[in-house]
Amino acid sequence: MFYMKVFKNEYKEKDDNKPSYSNSNFTVKERVVLEPGVAYTIGMWKDKERDALNIKVDEKRVATPQPSLKVEDDDIPY
């Protein structure tokens, strides 16, 4: 759905109300609409190369049940 990177705020001082991480140039590639009452997944991890956090928001995927491979007694030929 969408992905963003936020960078550590170098100008943050103790007891100020500035965010610890931000991105003043965040853009999305397409229109994103989050529907009320719909579950989404969100993940966040630290960037290995920069002092930044990566955030990903995606539609929640529900596991599809696997078909049963149970053999019924009626299928046995004896």
PEFEN-V955015 format. One record per pair of residues at least 6 apart in sequence whose ideal C-beta (glycine too) atoms are under 8 Angstrom apart, sorted by the first residue. I is the first residue (numbers start at 1). GAP is how many residues later the second one is. Records with the same first field share a line. If there is no record, write none. Layout:
BEGIN
I = GAP / GAP
END
This chain:
BEGIN
1 = 31 / 39 / 55 / 56 / 57 / 58
2 = 26 / 27 / 30 / 54 / 55
3 = 51 / 52 / 53 / 54
4 = 19 / 22 / 50 / 51 / 52
5 = 18 / 42 / 47 / 48 / 49 / 50
6 = 15 / 16 / 17 / 46 / 47 / 49
7 = 14 / 15 / 16 / 43 / 44 / 45
8 = 12 / 13 / 43 / 44
9 = 9 / 10 / 11 / 12 / 13
11 = 7
12 = 6 / 7 / 8
21 = 31 / 32
34 = 6 / 23
38 = 21 / 22
39 = 21
40 = 17 / 18 / 19 / 20
41 = 16 / 17 / 18 / 19 / 20
42 = 13 / 14 / 15 / 16
43 = 12 / 13
44 = 9 / 10 / 11 / 12
45 = 8 / 9
46 = 6 / 7 / 8
47 = 6 / 7
END
